[in-house]
Amino acid sequence: MKNSKAEGIGNIPAEILKSLGEKAWKELIQLCQDIYRMGEWPENFLQTILIPLKKKANAVRCEEYHTISLLTHASKVLLTVLTKRLPAKAEADGCLGEDQFGFRKGRGTRDAIGAL
């Protein structure tokens, strides 16, 4: 995690999480493992703050804005772990058909044309 990032709904700066001692890190790791194993997210991990940002100075319509989501940093840690684990698990479990090139790293629709 980078320093000086928005705190999100938990109001806990990334710097605090990064400075936690070994015992606190073990607790956070255990929490993430429990969430992963049980498949249920704590309510506070699901909360987010949406911030609308203007794409141009005189924005008035919704499509003239984009949003950023502020999550808890602990939630971001878990999302990063999941993002790295899920593709390998989906591949190993046979969840993706051979024609689903767009969902695999290093494969794209051009690979599909070559396979025909």
LUMTOR-30906 format. One record per residue: residue number from 1; residue in three letters; chain; x, y, z of N, C-alpha, C, O in turn. Coordinates in steps of 0.1 Angstrom, whole numbers. Last residue first. Layout:
(kollum NUM; ALA; A; (X; Y; Z); (X; Y; Z); (X; Y; Z); (X; Y; Z)),
...
END
This chain:
(kollum 116; LEU; A; (-90; -213; -342); (-101; -218; -351); (-94; -225; -362); (-102; -230; -371)),
(kollum 115; ALA; A; (-70; -202; -328); (-74; -215; -324); (-84; -221; -333); (-86; -233; -333)),
(kollum 114; GLY; A; (-68; -176; -337); (-57; -185; -341); (-61; -200; -338); (-56; -209; -344)),
(kollum 113; ILE; A; (-90; -165; -324); (-90; -166; -339); (-80; -176; -344); (-82; -184; -353)),
(kollum 112; ALA; A; (-82; -166; -298); (-93; -174; -302); (-94; -176; -317); (-97; -186; -322)),
(kollum 111; ASP; A; (-61; -148; -297); (-58; -162; -295); (-69; -171; -300); (-67; -182; -305)),
(kollum 110; ARG; A; (-76; -125; -300); (-67; -129; -311); (-63; -143; -310); (-61; -150; -320)),
(kollum 109; THR; A; (-88; -123; -275); (-96; -127; -286); (-88; -131; -298); (-92; -139; -307)),
(kollum 108; GLY; A; (-62; -136; -253); (-71; -126; -258); (-79; -131; -269); (-77; -143; -273)),
(kollum 107; ARG; A; (-40; -143; -226); (-49; -147; -237); (-58; -136; -241); (-63; -129; -232)),
(kollum 106; GLY; A; (-28; -133; -204); (-19; -137; -215); (-27; -142; -227); (-21; -147; -237)),
(kollum 105; LYS; A; (-52; -144; -181); (-40; -136; -183); (-32; -141; -195); (-29; -153; -195)),
(kollum 104; ARG; A; (-85; -148; -191); (-73; -154; -187); (-61; -145; -191); (-61; -139; -202)),
(kollum 103; PHE; A; (-109; -139; -201); (-108; -140; -187); (-95; -147; -182); (-93; -150; -170)),
(kollum 102; GLY; A; (-109; -141; -229); (-108; -128; -222); (-107; -128; -207); (-104; -118; -201)),
(kollum 101; PHE; A; (-113; -168; -236); (-100; -162; -236); (-98; -149; -229); (-88; -146; -223)),
(kollum 100; GLN; A; (-131; -191; -234); (-132; -179; -226); (-118; -173; -224); (-112; -172; -214)),
(kollum 99; ASP; A; (-130; -215; -246); (-133; -204; -254); (-134; -191; -246); (-137; -180; -252)),
(kollum 98; GLU; A; (-126; -234; -226); (-114; -231; -235); (-117; -219; -244); (-108; -212; -249)),
(kollum 97; GLY; A; (-142; -222; -196); (-141; -230; -209); (-130; -226; -217); (-125; -214; -215)),
(kollum 96; LEU; A; (-135; -222; -162); (-135; -215; -175); (-134; -224; -187); (-125; -233; -187)),
(kollum 95; CYS; A; (-133; -240; -142); (-145; -231; -142); (-146; -223; -155); (-157; -219; -159)),
(kollum 94; GLY; A; (-113; -258; -135); (-120; -260; -147); (-133; -251; -149); (-142; -255; -156)),
(kollum 93; ASP; A; (-98; -254; -113); (-111; -261; -110); (-119; -263; -123); (-129; -269; -123)),
(kollum 92; ALA; A; (-76; -240; -123); (-74; -254; -118); (-87; -261; -116); (-87; -273; -118)),
(kollum 91; GLU; A; (-89; -216; -130); (-82; -224; -141); (-80; -238; -136); (-83; -248; -143)),
(kollum 90; ALA; A; (-97; -207; -106); (-107; -209; -116); (-101; -218; -127); (-108; -226; -133)),
(kollum 89; LYS; A; (-72; -204; -93); (-82; -214; -88); (-93; -217; -98); (-97; -228; -100)),
(kollum 88; ALA; A; (-60; -184; -108); (-54; -198; -107); (-64; -208; -102); (-64; -219; -107)),
(kollum 87; PRO; A; (-78; -163; -103); (-76; -168; -117); (-70; -182; -117); (-74; -190; -124)),
(kollum 86; LEU; A; (-78; -159; -74); (-89; -165; -81); (-86; -169; -95); (-92; -180; -99)),
(kollum 85; ARG; A; (-54; -148; -63); (-57; -162; -61); (-68; -167; -71); (-67; -179; -76)),
(kollum 84; LYS; A; (-53; -120; -69); (-42; -129; -73); (-45; -144; -72); (-40; -151; -80)),
(kollum 83; THR; A; (-77; -112; -59); (-74; -109; -73); (-63; -117; -78); (-63; -121; -89)),
(kollum 82; LEU; A; (-74; -118; -32); (-84; -125; -40); (-81; -124; -55); (-82; -133; -62)),
(kollum 81; VAL; A; (-54; -99; -24); (-52; -113; -23); (-61; -121; -32); (-56; -130; -39)),
(kollum 80; THR; A; (-69; -76; -29); (-57; -78; -36); (-53; -93; -36); (-49; -99; -46)),
(kollum 79; LEU; A; (-90; -78; -11); (-93; -78; -25); (-80; -81; -33); (-81; -87; -44)),
(kollum 78; LEU; A; (-75; -76; 13); (-82; -89; 10); (-85; -89; -5); (-83; -100; -11)),
(kollum 77; VAL; A; (-67; -50; 11); (-57; -60; 13); (-63; -74; 8); (-57; -81; 1)),
(kollum 76; LYS; A; (-91; -37; 11); (-83; -36; -1); (-72; -47; -1); (-69; -53; -11)),
(kollum 75; SER; A; (-100; -42; 37); (-107; -47; 26); (-99; -47; 13); (-99; -57; 5)),
(kollum 74; ALA; A; (-81; -26; 50); (-81; -40; 53); (-89; -48; 41); (-85; -58; 37)),
(kollum 73; HIS; A; (-89; -1; 42); (-76; -6; 38); (-75; -21; 40); (-69; -28; 32)),
(kollum 72; THR; A; (-123; 3; 31); (-113; 2; 42); (-100; -4; 36); (-101; -12; 27)),
(kollum 71; LEU; A; (-127; 24; 1); (-129; 12; 9); (-120; 12; 21); (-111; 20; 22)),
(kollum 70; LEU; A; (-140; 47; -19); (-131; 46; -8); (-135; 34; 1); (-146; 34; 7)),
(kollum 69; SER; A; (-142; 50; -53); (-147; 43; -42); (-137; 43; -31); (-125; 38; -33)),
(kollum 68; ILE; A; (-149; 76; -76); (-139; 68; -69); (-146; 62; -57); (-154; 68; -51)),
(kollum 67; THR; A; (-166; 83; -107); (-165; 82; -92); (-153; 74; -88); (-148; 66; -96)),
(kollum 66; HIS; A; (-171; 110; -130); (-167; 96; -127); (-165; 95; -112); (-164; 106; -106)),
(kollum 65; TYR; A; (-194; 129; -149); (-187; 127; -137); (-181; 112; -138); (-187; 104; -145)),
(kollum 64; GLU; A; (-211; 132; -170); (-200; 141; -170); (-192; 140; -157); (-183; 148; -154)),
(kollum 63; GLU; A; (-232; 115; -166); (-222; 110; -175); (-210; 120; -176); (-200; 116; -182)),
(kollum 62; CYS; A; (-249; 132; -151); (-242; 121; -145); (-230; 116; -153); (-220; 113; -148)),
(kollum 61; ARG; A; (-245; 167; -157); (-252; 154; -160); (-243; 143; -154); (-231; 144; -153)),
(kollum 60; VAL; A; (-228; 188; -152); (-241; 188; -145); (-248; 175; -147); (-256; 171; -138)),
(kollum 59; ALA; A; (-197; 204; -153); (-204; 191; -153); (-217; 193; -146); (-218; 199; -135)),
(kollum 58; ASN; A; (-178; 223; -161); (-192; 227; -160); (-201; 214; -159); (-212; 215; -165)),
(kollum 57; ALA; A; (-152; 210; -162); (-155; 220; -152); (-170; 223; -150); (-174; 225; -139)),
(kollum 56; LYS; A; (-153; 174; -165); (-150; 187; -170); (-156; 198; -161); (-165; 195; -152)),
(kollum 55; LYS; A; (-156; 154; -147); (-147; 151; -159); (-144; 164; -165); (-133; 166; -171)),
(kollum 54; LYS; A; (-157; 156; -112); (-161; 161; -125); (-151; 158; -135); (-139; 158; -133)),
(kollum 53; LEU; A; (-164; 128; -91); (-154; 138; -96); (-158; 143; -110); (-161; 135; -119)),
(kollum 52; PRO; A; (-180; 116; -62); (-181; 120; -76); (-170; 131; -80); (-168; 140; -73)),
(kollum 51; ILE; A; (-172; 90; -42); (-169; 104; -44); (-170; 107; -59); (-163; 102; -67)),
(kollum 50; LEU; A; (-186; 67; -20); (-184; 71; -34); (-182; 86; -35); (-190; 94; -30)),
(kollum 49; ILE; A; (-174; 46; 4); (-178; 60; 2); (-176; 63; -13); (-164; 61; -17)),
(kollum 48; THR; A; (-187; 15; 15); (-178; 23; 7); (-183; 37; 7); (-195; 39; 9)),
(kollum 47; GLN; A; (-189; -17; 31); (-193; -3; 31); (-182; 5; 23); (-170; 1; 23)),
(kollum 46; LEU; A; (-180; -42; 34); (-188; -40; 23); (-192; -25; 21); (-197; -21; 11)),
(kollum 45; PHE; A; (-166; -43; 58); (-158; -45; 46); (-166; -42; 33); (-161; -39; 23)),
(kollum 44; ASN; A; (-187; -42; 76); (-179; -30; 74); (-169; -31; 62); (-164; -21; 58)),
(kollum 43; GLU; A; (-197; -69; 74); (-205; -57; 70); (-196; -45; 67); (-198; -38; 57)),
(kollum 42; PRO; A; (-174; -93; 62); (-180; -85; 73); (-187; -73; 68); (-183; -68; 57)),
(kollum 41; TRP; A; (-183; -118; 38); (-176; -106; 41); (-182; -99; 53); (-194; -98; 54)),
(kollum 40; GLU; A; (-179; -152; 34); (-188; -142; 39); (-179; -130; 44); (-170; -131; 51)),
(kollum 39; GLY; A; (-164; -174; 29); (-170; -168; 18); (-180; -157; 22); (-189; -154; 15)),
(kollum 38; MET; A; (-148; -189; 46); (-162; -189; 48); (-170; -183; 37); (-182; -186; 35)),
(kollum 37; ARG; A; (-122; -184; 35); (-126; -198; 37); (-142; -199; 38); (-148; -208; 33)),
(kollum 36; TYR; A; (-120; -156; 35); (-118; -164; 22); (-124; -178; 24); (-131; -183; 15)),
(kollum 35; ILE; A; (-124; -150; 62); (-133; -145; 52); (-132; -153; 39); (-142; -157; 33)),
(kollum 34; ASP; A; (-101; -163; 72); (-115; -167; 76); (-125; -163; 66); (-134; -170; 63)),
(kollum 33; GLN; A; (-81; -149; 60); (-82; -163; 57); (-96; -168; 61); (-102; -176; 54)),
(kollum 32; CYS; A; (-85; -123; 71); (-86; -125; 57); (-88; -140; 53); (-96; -143; 44)),
(kollum 31; LEU; A; (-80; -130; 98); (-93; -125; 94); (-95; -127; 79); (-106; -131; 75)),
(kollum 30; GLN; A; (-53; -137; 97); (-63; -147; 101); (-77; -143; 97); (-85; -151; 92)),
(kollum 29; ILE; A; (-42; -112; 89); (-41; -123; 80); (-51; -134; 84); (-57; -140; 75)),
(kollum 28; LEU; A; (-48; -98; 113); (-54; -93; 100); (-53; -105; 90); (-63; -107; 82)),
(kollum 27; GLU; A; (-33; -112; 131); (-47; -111; 133); (-54; -107; 120); (-64; -113; 116)),
(kollum 26; LYS; A; (-7; -108; 121); (-12; -121; 121); (-27; -122; 123); (-34; -130; 117)),
(kollum 25; TRP; A; (-6; -80; 125); (-6; -85; 112); (-11; -99; 111); (-18; -103; 102)),
(kollum 24; ALA; A; (-5; -80; 153); (-17; -74; 146); (-17; -79; 132); (-28; -81; 127)),
(kollum 23; LYS; A; (20; -93; 158); (7; -98; 163); (-5; -93; 156); (-14; -100; 152)),
(kollum 22; GLU; A; (38; -75; 146); (36; -88; 140); (23; -95; 145); (16; -101; 137)),
(kollum 21; GLY; A; (24; -41; 144); (34; -52; 149); (30; -65; 143); (19; -67; 137)),
(kollum 20; LEU; A; (18; -17; 119); (13; -27; 129); (24; -37; 132); (32; -40; 124)),
(kollum 19; SER; A; (24; 0; 99); (32; 1; 111); (28; -9; 122); (34; -10; 132)),
(kollum 18; LYS; A; (5; -3; 80); (18; -7; 77); (27; -7; 89); (37; -14; 89)),
(kollum 17; LEU; A; (-18; 8; 93); (-17; -6; 90); (-3; -11; 87); (1; -22; 91)),
(kollum 16; ILE; A; (-9; 35; 93); (-11; 28; 106); (-11; 13; 103); (-4; 5; 111)),
(kollum 15; GLU; A; (-7; 41; 66); (5; 42; 74); (3; 34; 87); (13; 28; 92)),
(kollum 14; ALA; A; (-33; 42; 57); (-25; 31; 53); (-13; 30; 62); (-8; 19; 65)),
(kollum 13; PRO; A; (-56; 54; 83); (-46; 56; 73); (-38; 43; 70); (-36; 35; 78)),
(kollum 12; ILE; A; (-89; 48; 88); (-76; 43; 93); (-66; 45; 81); (-68; 39; 71)),
(kollum 11; ASN; A; (-116; 52; 84); (-108; 63; 89); (-94; 59; 94); (-89; 64; 104)),
(kollum 10; GLY; A; (-132; 34; 71); (-127; 31; 84); (-119; 42; 91); (-116; 41; 103)),
(kollum 9; ILE; A; (-138; 44; 46); (-148; 44; 55); (-143; 41; 70); (-150; 46; 79)),
(kollum 8; GLY; A; (-107; 61; 36); (-119; 53; 34); (-128; 53; 46); (-127; 62; 54)),
(kollum 7; GLU; A; (-83; 76; 34); (-85; 67; 45); (-97; 57; 43); (-97; 46; 49)),
(kollum 6; ALA; A; (-63; 80; 6); (-75; 83; 13); (-78; 72; 23); (-76; 60; 20)),
(kollum 5; LYS; A; (-27; 78; 11); (-39; 75; 4); (-51; 78; 12); (-50; 79; 25)),
(kollum 4; SER; A; (-2; 80; 22); (-9; 92; 19); (-21; 90; 10); (-25; 98; 2)),
(kollum 3; ASN; A; (16; 52; 8); (13; 62; 19); (5; 73; 13); (4; 75; 1)),
(kollum 2; LYS; A; (4; 22; -7); (12; 35; -8); (7; 44; 4); (-4; 43; 8)),
(kollum 1; MET; A; (8; -12; 0); (0; 0; 0); (9; 12; 0); (19; 13; 7)),
END
